[in-house]
Amino acid sequence: MLGKLLLLPITGPFKGLLEIAQRIQEMAEKELNDPAQIKNRLSELQMDLELGRITEEAYQKEEEELLEKLERIEADKGRAPHEEGD
């Protein structure tokens, strides 16, 4: 107990930074897995192709990745909470 108190000035800030990093990661993952964000990116991707900013090959590759991600998210939404551990 005394050791924890003595180390508090060192461990306290570290634990705070760790908590902040975990929250940032959670927020980033939530945003990356937001179907609306993925659909927006698909629209942007289409626009980039039409404007000649990217090649057809680059478009197809990213579109495929985004659609697969969207399918996984939708499939996960369909799962019941008790099924996640199966």
Secondary structure per residue as TSV (DSSP state, phi and psi in degrees):
chain	resnum	aa	ss	phi	psi
A	1	M	-	360.0	-46.3
A	2	L	H	-64.7	-37.6
A	3	G	H	-61.7	-40.1
A	4	K	H	-64.2	-40.1
A	5	L	H	-66.0	-39.6
A	6	L	H	-69.0	-32.5
A	7	L	H	-87.7	-6.7
A	8	L	H	-53.2	-42.2
A	9	P	H	-62.0	-23.4
A	10	I	H	-91.7	-48.6
A	11	T	H	-78.2	-28.5
A	12	G	H	-56.8	-56.5
A	13	P	H	-61.1	-36.1
A	14	F	H	-64.0	-44.7
A	15	K	H	-64.3	-36.8
A	16	G	H	-64.5	-43.3
A	17	L	H	-64.3	-39.7
A	18	L	H	-62.7	-42.4
A	19	E	H	-62.5	-43.7
A	20	I	H	-63.0	-43.8
A	21	A	H	-62.1	-40.6
A	22	Q	H	-65.1	-39.8
A	23	R	H	-67.2	-39.5
A	24	I	H	-63.1	-42.6
A	25	Q	H	-62.6	-42.9
A	26	E	H	-61.6	-42.8
A	27	M	H	-65.6	-41.8
A	28	A	H	-64.3	-43.5
A	29	E	H	-63.8	-39.9
A	30	K	H	-62.0	-43.8
A	31	E	H	-67.9	-40.8
A	32	L	H	-66.9	-25.8
A	33	N	T	-103.3	18.6
A	34	D	-	-86.8	118.1
A	35	P	H	-55.3	-35.1
A	36	A	H	-64.5	-40.0
A	37	Q	H	-65.1	-40.1
A	38	I	H	-65.9	-42.3
A	39	K	H	-64.9	-38.6
A	40	N	H	-62.0	-42.2
A	41	R	H	-64.4	-37.2
A	42	L	H	-62.1	-40.3
A	43	S	H	-65.4	-43.8
A	44	E	H	-61.3	-40.7
A	45	L	H	-61.9	-43.8
A	46	Q	H	-61.0	-42.7
A	47	M	H	-63.3	-43.5
A	48	D	H	-59.6	-39.9
A	49	L	H	-66.2	-47.4
A	50	E	H	-62.7	-32.6
A	51	L	T	-87.8	-0.5
A	52	G	T	77.7	17.7
A	53	R	S	-76.9	-24.3
A	54	I	S	-134.5	161.2
A	55	T	-	-83.9	164.1
A	56	E	H	-59.7	-39.3
A	57	E	H	-64.0	-44.8
A	58	A	H	-64.6	-39.4
A	59	Y	H	-61.2	-49.8
A	60	Q	H	-62.0	-40.3
A	61	K	H	-64.4	-49.9
A	62	E	H	-69.3	-37.3
A	63	E	H	-60.7	-44.1
A	64	E	H	-60.4	-45.0
A	65	E	H	-62.0	-43.8
A	66	L	H	-66.3	-41.7
A	67	L	H	-66.2	-38.5
A	68	E	H	-63.5	-41.7
A	69	K	H	-63.1	-43.2
A	70	L	H	-62.8	-41.2
A	71	E	H	-63.2	-41.4
A	72	R	H	-63.2	-42.6
A	73	I	H	-62.9	-46.1
A	74	E	H	-64.5	-38.0
A	75	A	H	-66.4	-40.0
A	76	D	H	-65.9	-34.7
A	77	K	H	-65.0	-32.5
A	78	G	H	-74.4	-15.7
A	79	R	S	-74.2	141.3
A	80	A	-	-78.9	150.4
A	81	P	G	-54.9	-33.8
A	82	H	G	-74.6	-14.7
A	83	E	G	-81.7	-16.8
A	84	E	T	-61.4	-33.1
A	85	G	T	-81.1	-10.9
A	86	D	-	-72.1	360.0
